Amino acid sequence: MATTAPHTTILDGGLATHLETLGADLNDELWSARLLTTDPDLIRRTHRDYFRAGAHVAITASYQATPHNLRTHTTDPPEHLLRLSVDLARQARDDHGSGLVAASIGPYGAALADGSEYTGDYGLDTDELTRWHHDRWQILADTPADLLACETIPSYPEALALARLMDTTPERPTWISFSCRDDTHINDGTSIATAVTAFARFADQPTLRAVGVNCTDPHHVPNLVKHITRVLPTTPVVVYPNSGETWAPRTRTWHGTAEPERFAAAAGEWRRLGATHIGGCCRTTPEHIRALRERLTR
């Protein structure tokens, strides 16, 4: 397997994006997690396509899957479905021959399916968010996933809650990635510099695999990486922004264009500024990851 230098880990791209390309209807409150019950083979295929495109890491279909939502919308036991999300990614990894599996832990707002992950305005404090995340955290921490991926975090109180949960599973490598509204602030208005301090006490511990940003406009990434590396200079930085298209929550549509080569070219700057784990989020595809891998291997 070709390697990228210096020490770049290539993540996968948009899971839901590729599932839709393959024909999945994700118009459901469970989003891609619905397929854990209706078409798990398609999830496995999607992970496999990303590994074949050059990804080193598959992120599981558990982003919008919580014990409460799964109990409400399915008849399968939530623990079984959360474990299945990890098993499907591991099977795809084993079919490919190598790679890592990151168990996705999405934000509270994602489970609401009302767009609040774009604002982080939940009306809950850190204690309440810690309790809300606890059950899914413990289930996924007990799976064979290689690490936990806390992603699209828009809220500083939620970051503090996740840091508390990291204390309960010090043996589980974890990355944290924030969703940002501009090149300085996460979605709830907290500066990215302040937000990452929630994890400063883990900076020199293997528990913290990386800190960074995802589900964010790629134009914002360079300055966000600079802010993160100033606060946590020894911590690996993870970035997997959206394609560059813009999501309009009111109309639930995407606007703009996405070019894999342009995305990959931008990734060269992200790496130069300090990003060590690079991939794509919404609207990125295996073609984006293939271009990314080729560019960063070059």
Secondary structure, 3 states (H helix, E strand, C coil): CCCCCCCCEEECCCHHHHHHHCCCCCCCCCHHHHHHHHCHHHHHHHHHHHHHHCCCEEECCCCCCCHHHHHHHCCCCHHHHHHHHHHHHHHHHHHHCCCEEEEEECCHHHHHCCCHHHCCCCCCCHHHHHHHHHHHHHHHHCCCCCEEEEEEECCHHHHHHHHHHHHHCCCCCEEEEECECCCCEECCCCEHHHHHHHHHHHCCCCCEEEEEEECCCHHHHHHHHHHHHHHCCCCCEEEECCCCCEEECCCCEEECCCCHHHHHHHHHHHHHHCEEEECCCCCCCHHHHHHHHHHHHC
